[in-house]
Amino acid sequence: MFMKKLKMLLGLLLGTMILTSCSSDLLNTNVDGPMTRSILSTDDFGQTMILGAHKCNDIVKLQDAVDYGISNFEVDIHVSRESGTPVLMIGHELETSTGQTFEEYMDDLLVMKPDFNFLWLDFKDLSTDENEAIIRETLYRLDSKYNIKHRVLVESRYITHLTSFANDGWHVSFYSTWSSLVGKTEQEQKEICDGWLKSMQENNVDGISFDSDVYQAMKTNFENAQVNNRPVRQYSWNYRIYYNEPDIYEKIKKYSHLTVLIIGFPNEEIPKLIMDVQFADKGIATNMNEEISSLPIVEGTTNAIETRWNSSYEKYEAVFDGSNFFYIPYSKEDAIGKAMKGMFSMEILFSPDGGVNPFSSMESGGLGYEITSGNQLAFYYRANNKWVLPNNNFQTPIQLGKDIYYHAVVTYDKTIFRMYINGTKVKEVKVSGTFNFPKKDQAPDYLLGIGGDYRDTATPSIQNPFIGKIVYAKLYKGVLSNSDITN
């Protein structure tokens, strides 16, 4: 039986849904290339985990995923009123819209993949009666045209607006505030999950979605839960797992209880997320779901870093006052060090009020973001024993103290540095040379700082602190594509 289950998991790599028949081996595979299941039936749904590709907003990325053999996709949708008439558009919000309507997207998808298996619809603003009516009308029109009702998921964080879809038989999922589970005791997690379940039962919503960082807590509290005599279905994502990784089968086995798992799919050279700093309640910061350190708190208040919920980005953010920072130790030969001296992408979402280094490791070498005295966001990079960046070109104006959030990404492919602000490329510079790591004569480890830079001292200490808010900070080995950054 174990081998049967393993074989079924192997088939998930192709993005198929496989029935749990003990008499079948891998379905729809052959030596010529990946195959996919034709149509997902209502009876099949929930029998075996569906594996899908994350954020296929860009039509090029969608085509790449289809060409790869994937038949399950996730897409972001928002309601736009820019033209006067409300319409569903592809993208997280207006600023990151692809310019394509949801109906145009579906027309393209059904041409590319008429037998697509499953589509996760992440509705960003299913939050009002008016938007609910617009979404319902559009979905029913598309269902009439393409017969999609049984193979799409309607997801929203606004649970009361999912009830009408659930009552009509659509697959629905409540986007939970999953990060509130991080750093909590098992009892505290149970109380939070019990509250979610009560709301789901009251609204007839039998699905819940969350980051895989909290999969164990969600599994513990929801695996045997029910909503109106229906089992709760769990939907999750893990952007640190990618299609075509050699050990993907081992990585996804622990998620086999899920209804759907969304993972990364690139349309260029595969970038690998190796550092993912997120924040939680009570001043907690995590990297890849493990709590990270800050400087010691003095007398309970001094050096304390506040974290609070940011409703715009639906995440916790850390508030830095210049007295403390979070830091991650690394070496020249671990994943972080190898990324720094190779091809990499460095991403941060932040709102600056002052200070210097929001995300850096620059003690007489290294790399990182810096706010200059002229209110420019610059990126520093040391190679061949000199600062080859920022020079006069690789920086861009920003505003401080205005509660403005900037999504900054810097990529380097060993030839060209590119800087993006809020999805738009603002700078491009050719650079070559051998990377110089920071100075480390006294410190036991190099430190990558979030909210400040580190000093080369025997115990961690801060220099060039940042003042403002940070929502997340990420480092990738490899180069993010334009569509990945835009989305």
Helices and strands as residue ranges (DSSP letters): H 2-11, G 12-14, E 50-53, H 59-68, E 72-80, E 87-90, G 94-96, H 102-112, E 118-123, H 129-146, G 149-151, E 152-156, G 159-161, H 163-167, E 171-175, G 178-181, H 186-203, E 207-211, G 212-214, H 215-222, E 226-227, E 230-231, E 233-242, H 248-252, G 253-255, E 260-264, E 272-280, E 284-287, E 290-291, E 293-294, E 306-310, E 315-321, E 326-330, H 335-340, E 344-355, E 359-361, E 367-371, E 376-383, E 386-389, E 395-397, E 406-412, E 416-421, E 424-430, E 446-450, E 453-454, E 462-463, E 466-477, H 482-486
